[in-house]
Amino acid sequence: MPDLRQLARQHLEAARASEHGRSADRILHDGHLRQSVIALVAGTELSEHNSPQAGSIHVLEGGLRVTGLEPAEVPAGELVLLTHRRHAVTALADTVFLLTTVTGLEDEEAHGDPV
């Protein structure tokens, strides 16, 4: 299994060096489950996009603003379920997060109650 702390450092360095201010890599893919580490420099936005059938964001470092969430700001250490609507993500500081998604399920399977 990958070392998330090491990946966070590597991707944050790559995001800071990137003209687009971001770096990402899928680190786990098992059936319908996918996990990606994503780094964004402060102010970088992932413009509005569709939500996966089920997903969560775990902020490892920094902080995010996610449209459609209440509260909208997600600080380091927080784990939140994603909204099931279109949303955008903005880095409030240099940020690294773990995005977990589940795709390919029927709607009723994907939108169940959290555990």
N, C-alpha and C positions, 0 to 999 in steps of 0.2 A: 504494500500500500504506500502511496506517496506521503511524504512529510509535508503537511499543509503549511507549517511555518516557513519551511524552505521555499515552497512554491509561492507563498505570499510575497516573500522578499524578492524572488526572481521576477515575478510578474509586475510588482510595483516598480522595480528598476526598469523593466522593459517598457512599461506604460510611460514612465517619466522620459524615456528616450524616444518614444514614438511621437510622430507629428500629430497623431490622432488622440493621444493621451489615454490610450487603453491597451490592455493586453489580456488575452484569455486563452484557456485551453480546457478541453474536456478531459477530466482525469478519471472518470469512471463511466462505464456504459455496460449495463446488465439488463437485458430485456427492455422493459419500458422505462427503467430508471437511468437517469443521466445526472452526473455532477460535474460542474465546471467551476474552476477558479477564475475570477475576473478581477482585474485591477483597473482603477480609473483614477486619473489625477484630479485634483480639486477643480470643480466647475465643469468637468466632462459630463455630457449627457448621452444616455442611450435613448434616442427619440421614441415617441410613442409606438408601441408594438403590441401584438396579441399576446395574451397570457397563455402559458401551457395549460394543459388540462388540470394539472395539480403541480404545485411547486412551493418552494420556500427559499428564503434568503437568510444566510447566516453571515453577518458582518464580522469579519475577523479583525479588521483594523480600519480606523477612520469612521465615516458615517455617510449615509445615503438619504436622499429624499425620494420617495416612491409615490407617484400620483395614484390615487384610488385607495390608499391605505389610510387608516385612522389609528394611531397618529401617523402622519406622513414621514416623519423623520425616524430613521433606524440607526441607532448608535452602535459602536463596536461592542461585541458580545451578545447583541440581540439576535434572536431567531424569530422570523415572522413568516406566516403563510402569505403567499402572493394573492392578490386580487384575481378574480376570474374575468376581469374586464381589461380592455386595453390600458396600458400604463406606460409611463416613462420613468427613468431612473437617472438621478443626478448625484454626483459625488460632492458632498459638502466639504470634504478634505481629501487628501490622498487616501484612497480606500481600496481594500481588498475584501471580496466577499465570495462565499461559496453558494452557488446557485444549484439547487436540487430540483429536477423536474421529472415528471412522469408523463409520458405521451403514449398515444396509441390505445387508450382505454375508452370504453363507452362513457358518455357524459355522466351517467348515474354512478358509475364506479369511481370516477375521478373527482367528484365534487362532494364526497362524503364528509362526515364530521372529523375534525382532527383527533388524533389519539391522545 
